């Protein structure tokens, strides 16, 4: 089975600073649901940016769906939802219009959407439970509704992998459960690989099957059932100065 992301002794630092990630060797299999955990500023967001090609390692190798990252072209297969997407809620668009934007990458810029594209948009809106709200402006959405809208937009591109950076940040406990349940259902029913940064470790362990513990490198990668977050207090704290680049570039 081809790994969706494969790191081989990958090291990355911002500018000339200390490495944020050092000698990371990691293979994430297709179909996995991986929770990326660790202290603030310890490299979690940087790991995701390396996965989706926004950053390149100074040394080592990264492969995406079996292809060296520098040569990978089929980025529409990688659905990425970074932190703070649509932070400015004044953006004048409805849920349906935002989700339709997800068809741009696979079709190409400037291409008109066809009937089958809009059918897919309707399908993923239904999948995330927003059919009754699809004509609402995003400025009117709750935090949980906005996150589900962004998930639907990513799904509209028909990705093989969904990469999310703190998708449950700023939402209440009920909305967190709804988002985690949605992601788990897509993982198990559709075979979609899910890799997500999460701070609520105890919560996400009920849904993820794998855990990657990041602290300037890979401290643990394995079954969620066997993970014991002994650094639990550190997860909610701020990492020392060695990773200030990660804090600035999150």
N, C-alpha and C positions, 0 to 999 in steps of 0.2 A: 504494500500500500504506500503510495506516494505521500510524503508529509506535505501539509499545506504551507508550513513555514519550517525551515531547517537552518539553524544557526550553527556555525562551526568556528569556535574560538573567536567570536566576534567581539571587538572592542570599539567603543565610541566615546569621544569627548567633545565638548563644545569649545571651539576655538583652541587655545593652548592650555586649557584648564585640566584639572585632574580628570581621569576617565570617569564617566557616569556609569558605564557598563564595561566590565572587564572579562575577557575570555569566556563569553557566553556560548555554551554548546547545548543545543535544545532542538528537539524534533517534535512538532505538534502534528499528530496524525489527523487525517481527514475524518470528520464526524465527531471530533472531540468538542467538549464544552469546557473551556479553560478559564479559570479565575486567576487573574494576575494581581497579586497582593504584595504588600510591603510598606515600609514607612514613606511618608511624604518626601519627595525629592530624591528618592533612591533609584530612579531609572525606569519606572513603570511606563510612563507616557513615552519616554524615549524608545523603549522596546517596541511599542506599537508603531511609532513613526518609522522605525527600521523595518518592521514587517511590511508596511504599506509603501515603502520606497521614498518617503519624504526625507529620510536621512540615509547616509551610506556609512558603513563602518570604516574606521581608519585601518583596521587590520581584521583578518578573518574573512569568512564568507557567509552569505545569506542566500538561501534559495526560496523562491516562491512558486508553489505548485511544481516543484522539480526543476525550475529554471533559475539560473543565477539572477539575483535581484537586478543587477545593472542591465540585464538584457531582457527582462520580463516586460511584455507589452500589453498583456490582456488584463489591464487593471480594473476593468468593469466587473471582473470576477471576484474582486476584493471590495466588499462593502465596508466603508470606514466612517464611523461617527465620532469625531473628535469632541473634546470638551468645548462647551460654550457655543455650539452651533446655534445660529439664530439667537444670539445673545440680545441683539436689537430686535425686539418683538414688533417694532413699528413697520417692519417689512410688509408691504401690501400684497399678501397672498393668502389664499385659502388652503386648507389641508390638501384638497385634491390637486391644486396647482403645484404645491410643494412636492407632493409625491410624484407628479408627472415629470418633475425635473430629474428624477432618477433614471428616466429613459434616455437622457441626453448622452451619457457616456457610451452606452452600447450602440446607439444609432449614429452618433457623430454630431458635432456642433452645426446648427443651422438646418438639420433635417427635420421635416414636419412629422409629428406623431400621426400614426394611422389608427384605424379602428382597433386593431389587435393590441396596439400599445395602450389605448385607453381602457380596453378590457382588462389588461394586466394591472393597470393602475387601480381599477375598481376591485380587482381580486385581492390585491395586497392591502387595500384599505379595509376590506371586509376581514381579512386575516388578522389585522391588529385591533379590530373591534371599533372602528371609527366611522362606519358607514353613515350613522345618523348625524355625524358632526362634520362631514366632508366639506361642506360649504362654509364652515366657520373660518374667520380670519385667524391667523396664528397668534395675533395679539390677544385673542380672547381665550386661548387655551390654558389649561392648567399645566403644571410641570410634567405630569404623567402623560397627558394627551400630546404634548409637544414631543416627548421622547418617543412615543409610539408613532407619531407622524414621521419622525426622522428614521425610525426603523423601517417603516413602510417605504420611504423614499429609497433607502438602500436596497430593499428587497425588489423594487421595481426594475433594478438593473439585472436581476436574476443572478446574484452572486453565488459563489461556492463557499465563501467565507464571510462572516460578519465580525468586524473588529470594532469594539466600542470602548471609549475612554470615559469611565465614570458615568454610565448611562442612567444610574439611579441617584445621582447627586442632586440634592435640593428637592427631592420628592418625598412624600410621606410614606409611612410603612405600608399602607394598603397599595399605593401606586408601585412601590418597589416590588411587592409580591406579584402584582399584575405583570410588570415588565419581565421579572425573572421567569414567571410561568410561561409567558409568551415566548421568550427566548428558548426555554427548555423544550416547549412543544415543537418549535421549528427545528430544533436540534434533533429531537428523537423522531419526529414524523416526516420531516423533509430531508433529513441527513445533512442539514446545514452546519458547518463548523462555526463555533462561536468562541471568540477570544475577547475577554473583557477585563478592564481594570476595575477593581472594586475595593472600597475601604471597609464596608460592613462585612467583615470576614465571616463571622458566625452565620450571617444570613445567607450569603452566596454559597456557602458550603452545602446547603440543602439542595442546590440546583446543579452546581458544576460537578463534573466527574474527574477533572484534573485541576491541580493547583500549581502555579508557578510563583514561587516566593522570590521577589527581586530586592536585593539590597546591594547596589553597585555591581551586581553580578547575579548569577543564578544560585540561590541558596538551597532550593528544593524544587524538584519537578516530579510529580507522581500523583497517585490517586488521592482524591479529596478525602476519602474515608480514612486515609492513613496520615493526614496532615494535622500536626499539632502546633498551632501558632503560639509558640512559647514567648515570642516577642510581642504579644498582643498589645501591650501598652505602647510600644514603639510605632505600631501601625497608625495610631492617631496623632503621633508626634511629628516634629519636623526633623529631617535628617541633618547631620552636620554639614559644614561648609564644603566638603569634598564634592557635593552634588548641587552647588548653587546654580550651575548651568541648567540642570533639569528643572529646578524651580522657576527659573526665568523663562524657559522655553516650553513649559507645559501647555 
